[in-house]
Amino acid sequence: MGIEAKVGDLPNAEDAPVTLTPFWHVSGAKRAWLDFQNDVTVKDVKLAHQENFTSVEHLKRYTTLGMATDQGKTSNVGALAVMAELTGKSIPDTGTTIFRPPYTPVSMGALAGRAVGKDFHPTRLTPSHKWAEEQGAVFVEVGNWLRAQWFPQEGETHWRQSVDREVLATRNSVGICDVTTLGKIDVQGADAAEFLNKIYANGFAKLPVGKVRYGLMLREDGVAYDDGTAAPSGRGSLRRHHHHRQRGCCLSQYGIRPANACGRIWTCS
């Protein structure tokens, strides 16, 4: 390139020993911070030493040192040096805490891993799912469940055709419904049946064990609020009703129960 340069004079290096003095904290300061996320100071480490929490794992738990997002990879260095100074040991002899993974930074995409798509939102299948699938059922997501909506047959081009056929078949014969996807409330107590009487518009006090009854809920103005079925399963003197609800409405029923009802709602699955 037509550029010329002269070689400069190189300095002479001596083999004299070099002494480095570590400087871990400012002595005499009112507060010397070590862990900025958990507000741990040199004073806290000194107090741990005074209370004989000199083991690094004890020091960590006594002061909450290194329990934040850095997992001690930044804050513990100075604290362990202070503890080593207090105990008269070296830092290697004092030891280090065990860092939780990830030890090195990891991208958020790697943390997502397999939790994508169907693996991010797993589905629950009812006992009749395999049979319904074999019949060509159209499914809908209900919470985590897959519920069969209708069963199209050859020649049916619209969902209403399939539904109307199924409704007429049920009216003229019999129908089966898998209610696994519905929420269930277990009502227990000596007055469980009377409790249901106060919720439903129709009576449940005389419903025998082994029978199921459909019930209708009304609002204060008489408009239908919700519906469900109840099935008592008596166990000695205990009357136990399994109260099946629509899953989306299950928890809302807690708010409408009468204050003077003696039955107890235990679970809502």
URJOFEN-V532243 format. One record per helix or strand. SS is the DSSP state (2 for helix, 1 for strand). FROM is the first residue (numbers start at 1). TO is the last residue. If there is no record, write none. Layout:
# URJOFEN-V532243
SS:FROM:TO  SS:FROM:TO
This chain:
# URJOFEN-V532243
1:33:35  1:40:41  2:42:50  2:56:63  2:75:87  2:91:94  2:108:112  2:117:119  1:124:124  2:129:134  1:137:142  1:145:151  2:159:172  1:183:189  2:192:197  1:212:218  1:224:232  1:235:235  1:238:245  2:247:249  2:251:256  1:264:268
